[in-house]
């Protein structure tokens, strides 16, 4: 049984981590902390957890935390993790960071997009990008995971098979993304008040969203050439879920059946990716699961492949994927706690 700590337990991702790990047969939650006014039982924060866990949610004391757990999930806002992760790693703790702090490998790019200078350059190189479908072997061997962002997870899983197969024009990748409100985290902001988002739909941060360099970094690595994308996110009036419609120009004559085979072959051993052959996935198909569902539509006349990639932003886009990485790191069955 592995002792697990969650730092940032009161946020949306932290809450999901608690729920998953409580049903995990090989993990024991031994430490919880959050940015709170005073220490209180986690069941006072989340009353529905009563009788399932009896543990204080503390104000973070990193020195104390080190003695309480062997693996730490950092469910923290961006620009916070790099002040905590170095201490945990120096004490030989395994760390799975759900923020963006260690995803971007170039510190200049990180500062450009996140507005602060990175103070832990040494560990950036050690962090493995935690997308199991692409980096499983590296994840098995590391003690430090940079858990992917929600938008990038859906985008990369939707694009990777076509890119690796060499059928996609790398100069014209368009990602039209729609997300529920929890993607912004649990924070008070006028933009996310019920009256502001209900019965509305809006695009935001067109080609300027902070997940763009993450998507481009990983696609560039896959293609072995510089890739730039057009990325347009939208906020929709629902709690959770991401649906991305991705447009890829196809570079050679091919049939719909061949494209489906490429995607099915690429993900044939993946427990959490499902390819829709004659239908398209929706938010309901992945709601509160760790699945990524992918639908494919090929327009032969326009040489256009339309990929619909759908995930639950709090699970495959955050906490669920983090536990999937936890399982891989420890050699546990990958589905443990997730199915």
Secondary structure, 3 states (H helix, E strand, C coil): CEEEEEECCCCHHHHHHHHHHHCCCCEEEEEEECCCCCCEEHHHHCHHHCCCCCCEEECCCHHHHHHHCCEEEECCCCCCHHHCHHHHHHCCCEEEECCCCCCCCCHHHHHHHHCCCCCCHHHHCCCEECCHHHHHHHHHHCCEEECCCHHHHHHHHHHHHHHHHCCECCCCEEEEEEECHHHHCCCCCHHHCHHHHCCCEEEECCCCCCCHHHHHHHHHHHHCCCCCEEEEEEEECCCCCEEEEEEEEECCCCCHHHHHHHHHHHCCCCCCEEEECCCCCCHHHHCCCCCEEEEEEEECCCCEEEEEEEECCCCCCCHHHHHHHHHHHHCCCCCCCCC
